[in-house]
Amino acid sequence: METHLAARFLGTPAGEEAERILRACVHCGFCTATCPTYQLLGDEKDSPRGRIYLMKQVLEGATPTLSALHHLDRCLTCRNCESTCPSGVQYSKLLDIGRDIIGTEVRRPRREAAVRTLVRRVVGCRPLFGGLMRIGRALRPVLPAAVRAKVPPVHHPVGQWPARAHARKVLMLNSCVQEAMLPAVDRATARVLDRLGIQAIVERKSGCCGSLPFHLDDEPAGLQDARRNIDAWWSHIEAGAEAIVINISGCGAMVKDYGHLLRNDPVYAERARHIAGITFDLSEWLSRELAQYRPAMPLKPQRLVFHPPCTLQHAQKIRGVVEDMLTIWGAELQPIRDSHLCCGSAGAYSVLQPDISQQLRTRKLDNLEHSRPELILSANVGCIAHLGAGTDTPVMHWIEWMEQRLEVGGMGITRSSWADTHWPAAAP
């Protein structure tokens, strides 16, 4: 795509990156075939190709408009278009640039801006959000339906954090959302790792991965969250922590991008690259650690479906890893139509774009429940809460199900050498 940047963007990091991405686009339109918003709305401006044109116009000197900003807002950032694109266009990186430039120069209507600020400040504040979630659960039976849908019930015991210490250690997120909405997930993760002789550490000085403010009109706050986490984790890494293992695919995608996001920061660039390099989705890490094990006794098969979040399959490019583990441990996984399409959760999208979000959820649940599964599993807190609000079929994180299978089936060793699967500690 021929591009002529306006003078104010020439020679800037954002301008140079945007120009490189724009020039990779060949207008083919393959992205429109897999874009959820284009499929629903049929508007070229609500497709990746259309949004690329809108951002290109601004980068070439056109005056940013509120209309253009709203078309960018309607993007789910699912990155399905990146999986489809034959030219390797890094659409999400261009979208970050476009949203930052247009969002800085265009004044949102007061109510719209207030809602985005409220979501950013409430959800990003762990004590406040956690307290509100506890109140919401207590009052759940009398809450309006729209509010009740945002307060997932605790369907099963949360359980305890393991008390044992181990020589092998990994870091986990001090998450702002998951601990409040799905408190059982982190504890199940820690217990499974403990069973494998790995101690999970949550550094309380860390916090939100930064994705929430970064994608809600406050990129500087998102980057500051990243710096805070790097500072909080660094002493553990120097002390021998092997990795950062993340069981929220959206947060994992963000932390893996720290190296890129802080590439121009003279203080944090090198450490950010290192952090990104030792960050793994839980499925990546656990599939290696469990490679030498199989159920010690036969397990009753269970009819399941797995919804792969967009941040797992499109952002992190992890496909089939969870499904393989589930199958080994007794899941009868059912096929899903359009498994590549977004469920409509997309972080705060379900709050800010509820009509589109609910249409996508209805379509996703129709596909997930077509085979009448006993359970729906996923890998991201937003997807689990969003899907669970629209169905009576239980929806849970796949690690919760795996913990149950490990307890029932036991772990039989199938390889003689631990060295085949052991991951050496990464040097800081």
ZIBEL-V405157 format. One record per residue. SS is DSSP state (H for helix, E for strand, - for the rest). PHI is phi in whole degrees, -180 to 180 (999 if undefined). BURIAL is 1 if it has 16 or more other C-alpha atoms within 10 Angstrom, else 0. Layout:
<<SS/PHI/BURIAL> <SS/PHI/BURIAL>>
This chain:
<<-/999/0> <-/-66/0> <-/-136/0> <-/-132/0> <-/-65/1> <-/-65/0> <H/-57/0> <H/-71/0> <H/-102/1> <-/-65/0> <-/77/0> <-/-92/0> <H/-56/0> <H/-66/1> <H/-64/1> <H/-65/0> <H/-67/0> <H/-61/1> <H/-64/1> <H/-61/0> <H/-68/1> <H/-60/1> <H/-70/0> <H/-79/0> <-/-77/1> <-/-114/0> <-/65/0> <-/-67/0> <-/84/1> <H/-56/0> <H/-63/1> <H/-67/1> <H/-71/0> <H/-120/1> <-/-88/1> <H/-60/1> <H/-71/1> <H/-67/1> <H/-62/0> <H/-80/0> <H/-98/0> <-/66/0> <-/-106/0> <H/-55/1> <H/-72/1> <H/-105/1> <-/-119/1> <H/-58/1> <H/-62/1> <H/-66/1> <H/-67/1> <H/-61/1> <H/-63/1> <H/-60/1> <H/-69/1> <H/-60/1> <H/-60/1> <H/-66/1> <H/-65/1> <-/-95/1> <-/118/0> <-/-67/0> <-/-74/0> <-/-63/1> <-/-125/1> <H/-64/0> <H/-61/0> <H/-62/1> <H/-63/1> <H/-68/0> <H/-65/1> <H/-69/1> <H/-60/1> <-/-75/1> <-/-72/1> <-/-79/1> <-/55/1> <-/-76/1> <-/67/1> <H/-59/1> <H/-61/1> <H/-69/1> <H/-68/1> <H/-87/1> <-/-63/1> <-/-76/0> <-/-100/0> <-/70/0> <-/-67/1> <-/-87/1> <H/-59/1> <H/-64/1> <H/-68/0> <H/-66/1> <H/-63/1> <H/-59/1> <H/-65/1> <H/-63/1> <H/-63/1> <H/-66/1> <H/-67/1> <H/-69/1> <H/-64/1> <H/-75/0> <H/-98/0> <-/-111/0> <-/-85/0> <-/-75/0> <-/-56/0> <H/-56/0> <H/-65/0> <H/-61/0> <H/-64/0> <H/-65/0> <H/-63/0> <H/-65/1> <H/-66/0> <H/-62/0> <H/-60/1> <H/-63/1> <H/-79/0> <H/-77/0> <H/-68/1> <-/-77/1> <-/-99/0> <H/-58/1> <H/-62/0> <H/-68/0> <H/-65/1> <H/-63/1> <H/-64/0> <H/-64/1> <H/-67/1> <H/-66/0> <H/-64/0> <H/-61/1> <H/-67/1> <H/-66/0> <-/-100/0> <H/-53/1> <H/-61/0> <H/-108/0> <-/-74/0> <-/-58/0> <H/-56/0> <H/-64/0> <H/-77/0> <H/-58/1> <-/-64/1> <-/-92/1> <-/-120/1> <-/-67/1> <-/-72/1> <-/-89/0> <-/-81/0> <-/-149/0> <-/-59/0> <-/-74/0> <-/81/0> <-/-104/0> <-/-77/0> <-/-63/1> <-/-96/0> <-/-72/0> <-/-99/0> <-/-135/0> <-/-66/0> <E/-83/1> <E/-135/1> <E/-134/1> <E/-97/1> <E/-121/1> <-/-70/1> <-/-93/1> <-/-72/1> <-/-85/1> <-/-106/1> <H/-64/1> <H/-61/1> <H/-82/1> <H/-87/1> <-/-134/1> <-/-65/0> <H/-76/1> <H/-68/1> <H/-63/1> <H/-69/1> <H/-63/1> <H/-61/1> <H/-62/1> <H/-70/1> <H/-66/1> <H/-64/1> <H/-60/1> <H/-61/1> <-/-92/0> <-/81/0> <E/-125/1> <E/-93/1> <E/-94/1> <E/-115/1> <E/-111/1> <-/-80/0> <-/-70/0> <-/-78/0> <-/-87/1> <-/-171/1> <-/-50/1> <-/-65/1> <-/105/1> <H/-63/1> <H/-61/1> <H/-67/1> <H/-59/1> <-/-98/1> <-/-125/1> <-/72/1> <-/-141/1> <H/-58/1> <H/-57/0> <H/-66/1> <H/-63/1> <H/-69/1> <H/-69/1> <H/-60/1> <H/-63/1> <H/-63/1> <H/-60/1> <H/-66/1> <H/-59/1> <H/-62/1> <H/-68/1> <H/-84/1> <H/-63/0> <H/-64/0> <H/-68/1> <H/-67/1> <H/-63/0> <-/-83/0> <-/114/1> <-/-58/1> <-/-76/1> <-/-166/1> <E/-108/1> <E/-111/1> <E/-118/1> <-/-101/1> <-/-120/1> <H/-63/1> <H/-66/1> <H/-69/1> <H/-61/1> <H/-62/1> <H/-67/1> <H/-65/1> <H/-64/1> <-/-96/1> <H/-56/1> <H/-60/1> <H/-73/0> <H/-64/1> <-/-109/1> <-/-63/1> <-/-101/0> <-/-90/0> <-/-64/0> <-/-87/0> <-/-107/1> <H/-56/1> <H/-67/0> <H/-66/1> <H/-63/1> <H/-63/1> <H/-66/1> <H/-58/1> <H/-60/1> <H/-73/1> <-/-111/1> <E/-98/1> <E/-133/1> <E/-65/1> <H/-54/1> <H/-65/1> <H/-61/0> <H/-69/1> <H/-70/1> <H/-62/0> <H/-72/0> <H/-67/1> <-/-93/0> <-/-60/1> <-/-91/1> <E/-115/1> <E/-138/1> <E/-55/1> <-/-75/0> <-/-142/0> <-/-59/0> <-/-113/1> <-/-68/0> <-/-61/0> <E/-129/1> <E/-81/1> <E/-132/1> <E/-127/1> <E/-118/1> <-/-93/1> <-/-80/1> <-/-60/1> <H/-59/1> <H/-69/1> <H/-88/1> <H/-84/1> <H/-101/1> <H/-78/1> <-/-90/1> <-/60/0> <-/-103/1> <-/-134/0> <-/85/0> <H/-71/0> <H/-62/1> <H/-59/1> <H/-64/0> <H/-64/1> <H/-61/1> <H/-65/0> <H/-59/0> <-/-99/1> <-/100/1> <E/-84/1> <E/-97/1> <E/-75/1> <-/-95/1> <-/-67/0> <-/-128/1> <-/-69/0> <-/52/0> <-/-66/1> <-/-79/1> <-/-89/1> <-/-69/1> <-/-84/1> <-/100/1> <-/-73/1> <-/52/1> <-/68/1> <-/-86/1> <H/-59/1> <H/-66/1> <H/-87/1> <H/-86/1> <-/-131/1> <H/-64/0> <H/-64/0> <H/-65/1> <H/-59/1> <H/-71/1> <H/-63/0> <H/-67/1> <H/-65/1> <H/-60/1> <H/-65/1> <H/-64/1> <H/-67/1> <H/-58/0> <H/-73/1> <H/-68/1> <-/-96/1> <-/-59/0> <-/-94/0> <-/54/0> <-/-75/1> <-/-76/0> <E/-141/1> <E/-113/1> <E/-111/1> <E/-150/1> <-/-135/1> <-/-143/1> <H/-59/1> <H/-64/1> <H/-63/1> <H/-63/1> <H/-68/1> <H/-66/1> <H/-67/1> <H/-62/1> <-/-75/1> <-/-115/0> <-/-151/0> <-/-91/0> <-/-71/1> <E/-58/0> <E/-123/1> <E/-148/1> <E/-75/1> <H/-62/1> <H/-70/1> <H/-65/1> <H/-66/1> <H/-62/1> <H/-61/1> <H/-61/0> <H/-68/1> <H/-65/1> <H/-69/0> <H/-77/0> <H/-89/1> <-/71/1> <E/-122/1> <E/-91/0> <E/-78/0> <-/-112/0> <-/-121/0> <-/-85/0> <-/-116/0> <H/-65/0> <H/-61/0> <H/-64/0> <-/-121/0> <-/-71/0> <-/-97/0> <-/-66/0> <-/-63/0> <-/-84/0> <-/-78/0> <-/-69/1>>
